[in-house]
Amino acid sequence: DSGSARPPRRAMAKFGICAVFALALTPALASEDARSLSLPRSVAEAGGLAAWNAATAESEALARMLAGLVQATSVEEALVEVRAVLSLGHMIWAYAYMRALHTKDERLYFKTLLAAPELLLPVVYTPTVGEACQKFGQLPLHLRGCFVSLADKGRVREVLEEYAIAAGLVVSAVSVRADGSTGPMYAVDAIVFTDGGRILGLGDLGAWGMGIPIGKLDLYTVCAGFDPRRTVPILLDVGISPPAGNTAHLHIDSSPRYLGERQPRQFGISGAGTQISTALHGPDGLVAEFTRAATSLFGQHVLLQFEDFNSNDAFPLLEATRHKVLSYNDDIQGTAAVTVAGLLGALRLRATAETVIDETGEVDEAELLQSKLRTQRFLFHGSGAANLGAARLLVEEGGVPLENIWLTNSKGLLWRLAENNSAAGNSRNDEQRSLAAVLGSPPDFEHTSLAALVRKFRPHFLVGAVGRDPACFTKDVIKAMVEVNGNDRPTIFALSNPRTQAEISAEHAYHWSDARAIFGSGTQYDPVADTSGRTHHPGQVNNVYCFPGISFGAVACKASSLPESVFFTAAAAVAASLSAEDIAQDRVVPHPARIREVGLNVATAVVLHCQRLGLAQELLGSSAEEVRRELAARMWDPNKA
């Protein structure tokens, strides 16, 4: 019964070594007696974290082995250990090692990440986190992360407060509740939350999707200096889809190691005619209640970041929330920002114009670069949240004419007729329709073949974010891109994650284009040498270049909201951060070793932009230098904290 009461909590001492994974950095989290509601349903029913990790002989052995791997007491020792694990050639073990290190010593964990971000960010986040989510039930469960079940609807505030108390969050104030009573408010700067409905390109993983907000918030700390003790990862558990709902066709709903609600995810049809997860929507839906509870407990300035919701849920939920509380959707807006950042970076590789930050601190593209962007043609393969967000940002903030943008969906070219009142076309929702190619009549040309569309539209940029069609950028498609671009280098982005879902590999992109392509990817690829001996370093066009700095800047200046112009500003700041060495190495985004510097650049630009628009409720300085200095002073550093 999904509405049944939570089971009694049990002590963890009898579970021996598995109790290691029920320890944390504060005394409050060392006791399972502090939690029941905020644990996943199956874990609570098992008797808590230690009992869950010791449920089978195999799970107990795995927990014991992983705990035993972590012997390091210094960064140098931790790097030796993680490199030793990586030498086995399978990053999931390194991921498990890093999670165990985090549980044992949070400060050492972040020191190690900051010491070798290029090595370790792909371990703790993409591409490894996708597999980690698919195997989340098999891996030992740690204390970090708050699960809000649909069964707890009506008492979400109670669930969040239980986690806040258990996590030892600092009480920052006393608030008056809706019923007139008073209660504590807790010091939380940012929350990343998901329903697990579309984890990367892997589909509905339900409660196993908790790996995403955990990993995302780790990047908040590494890349922008968020204090990890003031962030909360949250999973809204509204059920799970059958095997057809995930790309690997995993039987998650019947897995004995599934830790969430086993009831089927309930779908319905929205007013726009799209299929949505009904429990999330409406003024009485779980997202609305969660938003009210979070701002009540953590204050109006807490940042709420949507993550990995299905597109049909993501767009309306964002619109219902973004003007009420400080919030954004990274899949739509963050991905759009980093995609545009990569596109601007590609233009920098093709042009001599430099991108600078002027004396006002506002990012200012050289006129050649800005005008060049508006003349380019963009073919987006796939019309999910990522590509729709990038296309919209180019049109609304970059000044790119709508006729210079084409998108595809499963039926080929995304199109509609010119008549405003005509429903003719093949879009599936209002967001797709608003960006569909406007035609005078249904297409009478081949519009289902990607290579044919390339030859018809002659795009300068081909951006793939399909998620479910790996290797769809065939040799014919790449040859067509080279052909239609003449003397210019075509830009090809394969943004789908994880690597198994990528539209093309870096090696194929360079080799099939005779090293003409400017390439960017959503997942990390090794450098590729071409036949002339030049080595190309593919830029990982990953949200990590944008969302940490956007969030840090927004929280620091207490922004009231984040309009789309903020995300274009962030994109330009990333492109402005390209160094001469980056350009020489053919990178469309900066070297990952500079990720914290880039995060500070983005945060500075965001704060200045919010101050200019009157959105900042706290002024951090009147110049870029003053704002940058203030932000740098606020960045949490595990080596100093």
N, C-alpha and C positions, 0 to 999 in steps of 0.2 A: 504494500500500500504506500504510494508516494507521499501520502499525507501523514504517515505514522510518525510517532515521536522518535527522536534520536535514541539509540541504545545507551545504556550506562557506560561510563568511561572506566577503563581499567588501568591499573598501574603497569608501568613498562619494565620494571626492574627484572622480572623473571625472564625477559626475552634476551638477556645477555648481550652479545655483541651487536645485535640489531638495534639496541637502544642508542648506539652511536648516531643513528640516523634520526633520532628523535631529540638530539641535542641541538642547541643553537647558541648564539653569542650572548644572550641575556638570560639571567636566572629564570625569568618568567617563562621563556620558551623551553626550558629544560624539563617542564612537567606537562604531561599530557592532560592532567586534570584541568588545565586552563582552556582546553578546546574540545568541542564535540560538534557544534553547529557548523563551524567553519572548515571542518574536514570534509572530504568527499564522503558520500553516503556509504559506500562499500567499506571504506576505511574505518569509519565510525562504527559500523556494524561488526567489523572484525575485532574491535577493541582498541583501536588507535594505531598510530604509526608503527610502533615497534611490533605489535601483533601482526599488522599487515605485512611488514617486511620479513616476518618469520612464519608466514602462513604455510609455506611448503619448505621441504628440505632444500630445494634448489634456491628459492628466494633467500632463505637464511644464509646459505653458503655464499651466494653472490654478494649479499650485504657484507658478510665477514671478509671476503676477499677484497672487495673494493675499499673497505675501511682500512685494511692492512696495507694497501698500496700507498697510502698517504703517510709518509714518514718525514716529510720535509718540515723544517722549521725556519727556512730562509728562502728568499726568492731564487737564489742560485740552485738550491737543492730541489725546489719545486720544478724549475725549468728542466733540470736533469731528469727528474721522474716523469714529467709529462712527455718529454722528448723520447724517453725510453718506451713509453706506451705507444707513442705515435710511430715508432720504428716498426711496429707490428703491421702497419699499413691500413688500419681500420680506425677511423676517427671516433667512432661511437665509444670506444674504450677510453679515449682521451677525454671525451665529454663526461663520461661517468667519473673519471678521475677528478676532473675539475669540480664537478658537483660535490664530490666527497671532500675535496679541499675546502670548498666554500663552507660546508657544514662544520668542518674542524676548525677553520681559522679564516673568517671573512676578510680580515685585513690583509692577510698573506695572499689570499685569492686575488684581491684587486691589485695588490702590489705586483703580482706575477703577470696579470693581464696587461698592466701598464708597462711592464718591462719588455714585453714581446707581443704587441698587439697584432702585428702582421701574422705571426705564427698562431696565436691563440683565439683571435676573434672568429675565424672560421671553425674553430673547435666548439666554442660556447654558443655560437649562433649559426647563421647560414654558412655552409650548407648542412652542417651536421645536425642542427636542431630539428630538421624535418624527420630524420630517422629516429632521433631521440623521442619525438612525440609519438611516432608509430610504435615505439617500444617502451613508452612511458610506464606502462603497467608492469613490464618485466624488470625495469630498473628500480633500485631502492627509492622509496619515497622520502623526501626531506620535508622539513617543517615549513619552509618558505612557500607562501602562496595561500590565498584565501578562496575557498570554494563556496559559492552562493547557489544553493539548489532551488529549483522551481518549487519544491516542497516547502521551502521556507518563505515563500511569498507572503507578504504581510508582516514579516519580521526581519527584513533584510538589515535594518539598522542594528538589530540585536546580533546578527551574524557578524557584521563588520566590527562591532564593538568588542565582541568576544576575541576576534583576531587581534584587534588593536591592543587589548589588555595582555593577551598571550605573547604578543611580539614585543611587549615592553615599550610601546610607542610613547613618546613624551607627551604629557598633558600640557597643552598650550594655553587653554582658557576654559571657562565654564560657559555653557550655552543654555538658552531657554528652549525647551522642546515644544512641539506643537500642543501638547497637553498641559503646558504651563509649568511642568517640572523642570528642574535644572540637571545638567549632566556635563561631564568633561568633553572637551574637544581635544583632538590629538594632532600632533605636528606631522602632517603628511604633505609633501609637496606635489607628488605625482602618483597616479594610478594608471597602469596599463591593464585593460580588461578585454576579454574575448569570450565568445560562446563556443569556440572550437569548431564553428560551422564551416570554415574554409581555411584550413591550416596550410599556408603556403599554397602549393599546387596540388595538395594531397587530399583535399576534400574534408568531409566531416569526421573529425577525430574526437569530438565531444570533450570529455574531461581530460583526456590525454593531451589536449591542446595547451595545458597549463605550462608546458615547456616554453611556449612563445612569450607570454608576458614576463616570465622569470628571466629569460634570456634578454628580452628587450630592455628591461630595467637594469640589467648588468651593463648594457651598452650606454644607458643614460649616465651611469657612474663613470665608466671608462672614458667615454668620448666627450662628456660635457661637465663632469664634476658634480653630479647629484650625490648627495649623501644617501647611501643605500638604506640607512635606517629611517629615512623619511619617504620611502617609496613602498608601494604595495601592489603585488601582482594578483589579479583576480580572475577567476573563471566563473562565468554564469552558466550553470548546468541546467539546460532545458531539454535534455534527452539526447538520444543518439540515433542516427540514421542506419538503415540496414547496410549490408556490404556494398551495394551498388552506390552508396553515398560517398565512398572514398575510392581513390584511384587504384589502390592496391587490392581492393575488394576484401579488406580485412573483416573478419567476423567480430567486430569490436563489441557489439551488443551482447554476444554470448560468451565472450572471453572471461574466464574465471579471474583474470587479472585486470578487468575493467573496473575502475574505481568510482565511476560516476553513476548517475541515474540511468537505469536500463530501459526506461520507458521510451517508446519511439518519439522522436522529435515531431511535434505537431505543426503541420503546414496549413496555410490557407491562402486565399487570394486577396491581394490588397485592392484598394480603390483604383489603383493604376493598372490593375489586371495582372500583377506579377505574383509569383509564389513567394511567400514569406514565412518565416518562423513566427507564428502568431503570438507565442508567449512573450516575445520581446517587445511588442509594439503597443502603442496606445498610452493614454495617461495613466492607466492602471497596470501597464505592462511591466515586466521585470526590469527593463532598462530605466524606465522613468522612476520606479521605486528605488532602484540602486542609486540613481543620480541624486535623488532627494536625500537618501540616507548618507551618501558620501559627503555631500556639502554640509549636511547637518553636523556630522561628526568631525570633519576635517577642515571646514571653512569654505567660504565662497571662492577662495583663490586657489584651491586645489585643482590641478590639471587632470582631466579625465581623457585618456587616449584610447579610442576604439582600435581594436586590432583583430584582423582575420575573421570578420563577419562576412557572410555571403553578400554579394553585391546588391541583391534585391532587398536585403535587410540594411546594408551599410548606408546607402544613400538616404533613405527616409529617416533612419535613426539619427544620422548626423544632422540633418535639417531640423529635426525636432529638438535637438539638444544644443547645438552650437551657439545659439543666441541667448540661451538661458544660463549656461555655465561655461567656464573656460574648457574647451574641448576641441578635439579634431580627430580625424580618422587617418591614420598613417598610411593605410593601403590606398586611400584615395588621394589625400593631399600630400603626405610625405613622399609617397612613390612618385606623384606628379612632380614634386619639387626636385627630387634627385634625378628623375628622367630629364627634366628640362636643364638641370645642372650639367648632365652628361652631354646633352645636345649643344649647349653653349660651349662646353669644353671641346667638343668635336669641331665646332666652328673656330675655336682658338687654334686648334691643330692645323686648320686649313687657312687661317688668316694671319696677318701680321699685327692686327690691332691688339692692343693690350687692354686687359680689364683691370681697373684700379678702384680703390676706395678713396674718394675725394676728401677734402678737408672737413666736410660736414659729416663724414662717416657713412653717408649713404652710398650703397653700391651703385656705381655709374659705369655702364658698359660704354666702350668707345662707340662712336656713331656708326662706324663701319660694321661692327659686330651686331649692334642692335638692328640696323637696317637690313643686314644680311639675314637675320633670323626671320624677318617678316616676308622675305621673298622665297623662303625654302618651302618645299613640299614634303609632307610627312605621311607615310603609310603605316598605320598602327594595325598590326595583326593581332586580333583579339579585341573584344569590346567589353571587358570586365572593368572592375573598379580602377585598376591601375592605369590602363590605357585611356579610359574615359577621363580620369582626373588629369592626366598629362595633356591630352588634347584640349580639354577645357582651359587649363592654365595657359597654354600657348595662345588660345583665341582671346580669352578675357583679359589676360595680363600682359601677354607678349605681343599682342597686336597682329598675330598671324591671321590672315583672312580664312574664314571657314572653308572656302573652296580650295584652299591649299592643304586640307586635311581629309584623308580617307581612312576609314576604319573597316575592319571585317568582323563578321561573326560566323557562326557555323554554317550559314547559308551563302557565304561569300561576301561581296561588298555590302556594307551597311548603307542602305539608301532609303529615301522617301521622295514623294512627289512634291513639286514646288508649291502646290495649293496648300495654304495653311490649314484648311479644314479637311484635308484629305488624310485618311488613315492608311492609305496605300504605302507599302514599304515592308521592310522585314525587321524593324527594330522590336525589341522585346520589352522595353520600358521607356519611360519619358526621358531618362538620361541618354540612352542610345539615340532616341529619335532627335533630340536637340543637336546632336553632332553628326547625324547621318548625312551622306552626300545628297545634295538636292538635285534631282533630275527632272527633266521635262516629261519623261515617260519612263516606264520600267526599262531597266538596262537591256539593250539589244546587242551587247557585246559579252564576251566571255568574262564573267565576273565571279566565278567560283574557284578559278585557278589563281594561286598567289603569283606565280610567274607572269601570267597574263595580265594581272592587275598592275604589276610593276611596269611592264612594257606599255600599258595604257596610260597610267598616271604619271610615270617618270619621276618617282620620288627621290629626293636627296637623302632621306632618312627612312630606314625600315626598322620599326620597333616592334619586337615580339613580346607579348605578355599573355600568352594563351593559357598556360598552366596545364593543359591536358593533351598537347599535341607535340611531343618531343621530336626533334630532328625535322621539323616541318620546313625549315629554311634549307631547301635542297640545293644541290649544285646548280641546277637550272635557275633557281631564284637568285642565287648569288651572281651568276654570270649575267643575268638580266639587270641587276643593280649596277654592275660595272658598265654594262653596255649603255644604259640610259644616262649615266653620269658623265660620259665623255672624259674630259681631262680632269674633272674633279674626283676626289676620293669619296666613294659612297660610305655612309655611316650605317652600321648594322648593329642593333642592340638585341641581345637574347636575354630577356629579363626574368624568365620563369625560373622559379626555385622549386625543389632543389635541383641539382645538376641533372638528375635523371629526367627532368621535365624541360630542360633547356631546348630552345628552338634550333640551336646549332652550337657546336663546340668552337672554341677559339681557333684551334688548329685548322678546322675546315673553313672557317671564315677567312682566315689569312691565305691559306693555300688555294682555295677555289677562286679567290679574287686576285691571285697573283700579287698578294701583299698590298693591294690597293685599298682594302677596306679599313675604315676606322671602326674598331670593334669595342663594344662594352657589353658586360654581362651582369646578370643578377647574382651569380655565384662566382667564386674565385676560380681562375684558371692560371696555370703556370705560364711563364713567358714562352713565346713561340719565335723561333728563328726562321726567317724566310730564305729563299734560295740565294739572295745577294749577301747573306751573312748578317743582315740587320736583325736585331732582336726586338720584338714588340712585347710590351707589357700590358696585357688587357686590363682596362680599368673595371673594377667591380662597381657597377652602378647600383649601389645598395643604399637603402634608406638611411643607413648608419651615418652617412655624410650630412644628413639634414635633420632628422627628428631629434637627436639629442640636443643640438644647438637651438633649434626652434623651441623645444620644451623648456630648456634652461633659461633662455631669454624671456620667454613668456612668463614663467614663474617668477623670475627675478624682478621684473618690472610690474608684476601683478596686473598683467594685461586683462582687460575685461572680455575680450574676444579675439579671434584670429581670423581676419578676413583673408581672401585668396591672395591679395597683394603681399601678405607676409610670406607666403610660400614661394612666390616668384623672387622676392628679395633674398630668401634663403638660397634659392637656386643660383642666383647671380653671385652670391657670396662664396659659394663652393667653387664656381668657375673662376672667380677672382683669385682663389687660393692656389690655383695651378702654378707651380714653379717652372723655371726654365728647364730643370731636370725632368720634371713630369712630362713636359711637352716633348723633350728630346726622346723620352722613352715611349711616346705614343699613348700616354694615359689620358683618358677623358675626364678622370677625377684624380685628385691628389693621391700620392703614395699613402697607403694605410698607416705607415709609421707616424704620419703627421695628423692622425685623426683627431687628437685632442686639440691641436692648434686650429684645425678646420672647425671643430665644434665651437671654439671661442670666437672665431671669425663670424660664424653664422649667428651665434647668440648676440654678438655686438650689433650686427646689422639688423636683427629682429627687434632688439630693444630700441634702437634709434628710429626704426620705422614705426613702431608702436607709439613712441613719444611724439613723432611728427603727426600721427593720425589722431592723437588725443586718447589713445586706448590704454596707455600706461598710467596706472594709479600710483606708481612710485617712480620718480625720476632718478636715473642713475648717473647722469652727467650731461653736459651740453655738447660734448665733442666725442668723437670716436675713441680718442685716447682715454678720456675720463671714464667712459662706459666700459671699455675693455679692461681698464685697471680695476674697476669696481667688480666686474664679473670674475676676473681672475682671482681676486681676493676671496670670493664666495665659493670657489670651486673646492669640493671636498677632495683631499689628497690623502690616501691611506699611508703615505710615507710621513705625513705630518700630523694627522688627526689623532 
